[in-house]
């Protein structure tokens, strides 16, 4: 899109056949703006292939002013007439995105081994379904995601009461054990998508005047929760 940074140093390859039958094969590299140019071409039919883009994920290709076809890292069937400039034959790339957060108890201690699920749809329309577990600090992370819209779902940890949830700086809709509708762009991360759990208790003993425990006494708990 307009305003996005160009990627320099990418090898671009032009191949094709001139009207007279001469086979063409040329390479160039993108400049600091991500621009490339093959000039001085005779009328003919051409293709442009994009080389590797280290650190980036494959994005969409865009056919320019003279039409053509798209494939993975390839724009083909570009028909040039005499004196025609074919422009805007573009290749989009994306940087990885990520979502992270923590699961903690009401004393602020991380809860290890909690299952966290990620569901959503990436920018290419693919369904994404991933799962991970919190580490010893209660932290979790989903890295190397494509841009897209994602939901985070916590599987309630055994032995804890359900607490609150809080969305990170990119927002999202907070629900029971879930944070949904987190929108990630290229190179965007959404930290601090957190889940709080409750592990408080009240205990005691019933004994006789000789200090012996008395079995099967009914104990009732009343009160108001948070």
Order of alpha helices (4+ residues) and beta strands (2+ residues): beta-beta-beta-beta-beta-beta-beta-beta-beta-beta-beta-beta-beta-beta-beta-beta-beta
